[in-house]
Amino acid sequence: MLMPLLRKMNFFIIFMLIIAMILGVSEAIWHQVVAPLSKCEKNRVIIRNELGPGRSLEYHCHSNGKDQGVQFLKFNEERNFEFVDHFFGKKNKVNCVLRQGLRMQNSSRDFEAYHTSKKNICGQTREWIARTDGTYFQRNRIKPAAFVFPWINKKP
């Protein structure tokens, strides 16, 4: 009679040890993976006008399907979009088109200014710079901005 009871106690103890190990691993995963992401620095998209004095830049962006409206930047002005990428759930995506010229006839193509990385990296900066010959791109201000595409002339 005592042996079956001891056998049940052994199974119970082993079961409780397994549960404790699972909870310990779950807590470690939480502290090493999930918790740091909740303290993630915001990611930024910057649109900057370097067209020259007296030249305006028109930009029109959509963030996660939401129309941000048509906006204008004077020479040397910039606008920031800031957001946090989430480990789980919706991914951030920003699409923009830039225009400049006398009647805003010079246009960039519609481009993806930002999308959430598969690695969920925090504190990223994506800079899109309008210059007289076209659009330039710079990532995290590490290397100089690189030419991406020329202006498309849409004749009126």
Rosetta blueprint (number, residue, H / E / L):
1 M L
2 L H
3 M H
4 P H
5 L H
6 L H
7 R H
8 K H
9 M H
10 N H
11 F H
12 F H
13 I H
14 I H
15 F H
16 M H
17 L H
18 I H
19 I H
20 A H
21 M H
22 I H
23 L H
24 G H
25 V H
26 S H
27 E H
28 A H
29 I H
30 W H
31 H H
32 Q H
33 V H
34 V H
35 A H
36 P H
37 L H
38 S H
39 K L
40 C L
41 E L
42 K L
43 N E
44 R E
45 V E
46 I E
47 I E
48 R E
49 N E
50 E L
51 L L
52 G L
53 P L
54 G L
55 R L
56 S L
57 L E
58 E E
59 Y E
60 H E
61 C E
62 H E
63 S E
64 N L
65 G L
66 K E
67 D E
68 Q E
69 G E
70 V E
71 Q E
72 F E
73 L E
74 K L
75 F L
76 N L
77 E L
78 E E
79 R E
80 N E
81 F E
82 E E
83 F E
84 V L
85 D L
86 H L
87 F L
88 F L
89 G L
90 K L
91 K L
92 N L
93 K E
94 V E
95 N E
96 C E
97 V E
98 L E
99 R E
100 Q E
101 G L
102 L L
103 R L
104 M L
105 Q L
106 N E
107 S E
108 S L
109 R L
110 D L
111 F E
112 E E
113 A E
114 Y E
115 H E
116 T L
117 S L
118 K L
119 K L
120 N L
121 I L
122 C L
123 G L
124 Q L
125 T E
126 R E
127 E E
128 W E
129 I E
130 A E
131 R E
132 T L
133 D L
134 G E
135 T E
136 Y E
137 F E
138 Q E
139 R E
140 N L
141 R L
142 I L
143 K L
144 P L
145 A L
146 A E
147 F E
148 V E
149 F E
150 P E
151 W L
152 I E
153 N E
154 K L
155 K L
156 P L
